[in-house]
Amino acid sequence: MQLLVLTLLSKYKIMKSLKFTLLSFAFTLWLMGCTDALDIAPKQVLDESLLTKPEDMEGFVTAAYARMTDIPSWDSPFAPWWSGSLRSDDSYKGGGGTWDGDGWATMETFVNVNPNGWPLDFPWYVSYQIIQRCNTAIQRLQIISEEEFPQKNARLGEMKFIRTFTHFRLKQFFKYMPYIDETVVGTSAEFEAIPNRDRSQPNDQYLWERILADFKDAENLLPETQPEKGRVDKNAATAMVARTLMFMAYEQDDRNAVVNINKDRLAEALVYLDKLTNQEGGKVGLQADFADNFDINFDNKTKESIWEIQYSIDDGSSTGGKINRSEGLNHPFQWGGFQCCGFHQISYSMGNAFKTGADGLPLFDTYNQGSYADGDAVFFGQHTFDPRFSHTAVAPGQPWKYKTDLLFEKSGIRNAAEYGYLKSVKELVPPDCNCLLYDGWQFNSMNKRMIRYDEVLLWKAEVLIQLDRWNDALPLINKIRERAANSTKRLVMSDGKPILNYKVETYKPGVNCTWDKEFAWKAMQWENRLEMAGEGRRFFDLQRWGILEKTMNDYFAVEKNRFSWMSIARFTAGRDEYFPIPQPQMNWAKGNYTQNVGY
């Protein structure tokens, strides 16, 4: 049953930078771009087999891109702040209290997480909407020739990438999920019959293999450069091939424990990482200032961004724009012109991790002694800091998002008693930005950088260390630290003085460190945490490395003395590495799905 739902949408524009042409019909536009279209009864349906022209192909691709913008959204698949930050030692949920958020509080304490409720079911549901739109586009693209549609291969690559990225994230969330590609057609019963876990396979590697093959196909099909901003290009696929191989390399048993590190997988990942780093100085590279990665004025304007999702505001659509709903709850609560809702606070542990010693290096063993709760003067007055602290968090009395004339105030923290005073800022904007929209929740239209060159450098450092080439990893890690040390231009008060006492040094073997494999591994992990703080990566790094239980329970042991709600927190190995399969999906599959271990 291949039918395309036709929904009346007026003047809808998918993204601010993608200039697609939408095909008009007598009664309707056929693009299901807006999320609220799911709640509108279809006006008419059209047999997809009638859509065979090049402009029709672009329409199918556009429909997939439109839903893809919900990949990071808080109310759909992969909100980064809850999926990988609050479930790690990076962040607290924030908001009005532990009651606020409909299940997110259980996610950050790992207590009473269960398969019921929309916070897990809706991401699964939306993910398969994205996947199905991609599959529909691939099916249609396969019937048109390159002569008729010269962009055929590029569009096939785009659809394979988006589909596979969605499968990749489902894999990170749930470990086992049904892999749906363009060959799956037919009735609902045929989709229901596809299991989330193939019991003939000894482990989950077969799913990684499918993801890997699809990313490789996408890489082969995609052009090196796209003429329109927002379209996926070859570098994004190359990065995801490497990323997939890295996750495959840390092989897990049925209890989610890492039991083997496959060096062959890592060696193959290095080949793809080299493809990217060999371009440095050309198409890709680090920005001189770390701040550029979190400034809306640099949307689509940095070499560091390998793939970013495009958002828009005031684009003529019924919702006011394809707005970034990822951070819809995260703006300060009724302060400075912001209205909603005070979620996502940087944890005191994360804030402490930015402290540096007299040598300018991290305080690996003593960093978590004390906290901002000791008082502003004590915390900031008695320590030096990595500048990335001020790109990640703001404390009362400090400039909001590089605005020296706007100092953040305690009133902007909705519930400091339960979540502290360190407000996450990477994902947010100044309150006078014309990119803000309020419709009961508050959103902004800053693009979401999904893959950056800085993390690629850290991926490469990780692979090199695991391959016993830790000396080769040193310049990569130091390059990140050098950039951090030089990223202080915007970190000043109104009188031009630095916000904090910043001090960062590179690693100098034989001078300030002993650069052996053990130390290099610790330095790489630390750098990864500082560079990507609060961006949703941390949980999945710990998951890959197989150190979630120790890291999280060590974190909880300290945090329970800071906040009473943390007293119940406990990470259980063999269960909490993944979410349960949502119960509505278990019911829908009529016994064909296997629930994850521990649930």
C-alpha positions, 0 to 999 in steps of 0.5 A: 500500500504505497499512498502519499498523504496529501495535506493542505499546507500554505506557503510552507518552506522546509529550511531557511537555506534549502531552495526546493520547489514544491509541486502544486496540485488542484486541491492541495500541496502534497508535502507533509513537512510540519509536525502538526500535519500528523494531527490533520485529517488528510484532504485527499490521497494520491497514488505515488505511482503517478509521481514520476517527474524530476520535480516529484523526486525533489518533493519526496526528498524534501519531505524526508528532509522536513521530518529529519529536522525533528531528529534532535527535538526534545519531543521527538527522537534525539533531544541531545540535552536529555538523551546524552547529557542529563543521562551522564555526568554532564547535566541536570534536567532542570525545570521546575523540579523533579516532578517536571518533565514527564519521565526525564527525572527517572532517566537521570537517576536510572530509577523506575525507567520503564517502557511506558510513556511518550518520552520513549514511544514518540522518539521511536514513532517519529524515527520510523516516520523519518525512515519511511519517508527516506525509503519512499524517496529511494523507491521513487528515485530508483525508477528514474534515470540519471538522464532524466534526473541528473541529481539522482545519485546525490539524492539517493545518497542524501536519503540513505544518509538520513535514513541510516543516521536515524537507524544509528541513533535508534541503535544507540538508544535501544541496541536492538531495533527493526532495520527497515530499508526500501525493500520492505513494502506491503501491508502493515502486517509485513512491517509488524513481522520484522523483528527488532532482534534477529535471534539467529545472530549471536550479538548485535553486530549484524545491525552495525554491519547494515548501518555501516554498509548503508553509510558506505553506500551514501559516501559513494553516492554523495558529492564532495560539495553540495550547491545548496546549504543544508544538504548532506555531502560526502564528508558527513557520510565519511564521518559517520562511517568512521563513527560506526566503525568505532562503535562496532569495535567495542564489542558487547555481550548480551549484558551490554558489557564491552568484552573485546576491542576489535583493532581491525575495526579501529584500523578501518575507522582510521582510514576514513578519519584520515580522509577528513583530516587530510582536508585540513586547511581546505574544506574543513578545519577548526575555527580560530574561536570555539565560540563560533560553533555556538553563534547563530551568525555562523550558521553554515559559515564555518569549516568546523561544521561537517553537518548541521541541521537547518532551521528557520523562523518567519518563513511563511509556514503556519507554525512560524518556521521550521524552528529548532525545538531541541532546546524548546525548554532550555531558555531561562525562565522569565528573565532577560526577555526569555520566557520558558522553561529553565531546563538543562543545567550544567552539573557541578561535576561538569563545572568542576571538570573545567578547573585547571591546576598550576600547570594549566592541565586538568585536575584529573584526580581532585577536580570534583572537590568542592563546587559552585555551592561553596560560593561564587567567590570561592569557586571562581576566586580560588581556581583557574579555568579552561575557557570552555567553561564560559562557552558552556555555562553561565553563572549569575553575575557573568555576561549572557552569551558574550553580551557584556551589557547583559549579566545573568541573574539568579532569577533566571534559574528556575529551581536552584535548590535542586539544580544549582546555578550553572545554566547551559548556554551552548544551545541558546541565543541572546534574548534580543535575537530575532531568531526567537519564537514563543508559542507557549514554549520558547524556541530558537532557529539556530542551526544544530551542528550534528558533526564537527571537525573538533570531535573528528580530531578527538575520534582520531586521537581515540583510535590512535591510542587504542592502536598503540600510537599514542604519540600520534594522538598528542598533536591532535589533542594539543591542537584542541587545547591550543584552540581552547586557550585562544578562545577568550576574545569574547569572554570579557566583562564590560570593562574588557577584563576576562570573566574568569582567570583562564589558564590552559596549557598543552601536554608536554611530555617530560615537562608537565606529564608522562605521555604513555598510553594510560595517560594519553587515554585519560587525557583524550577522554577528558578533552572529549568531555570538555569539548563536547560538554552539554551537547548530548555526546557524553552518555554515548561515549561512556556507553562505547567505552564500557565505563558507564557503571563506574562513571555514573555511580562514582558521580552519584556518590558525590552528587547525593551530598549536593542534592537530596533527589540524587540519593536514590540514583543508581546505575545498574549494569546490564540494563541501563546502558539502553532504554527499554523497547517502548511498550506500545511498540511491543504491543504493535509488533504482536510478539515479534519484538524482544524486550531489552535485558533488565526490563 
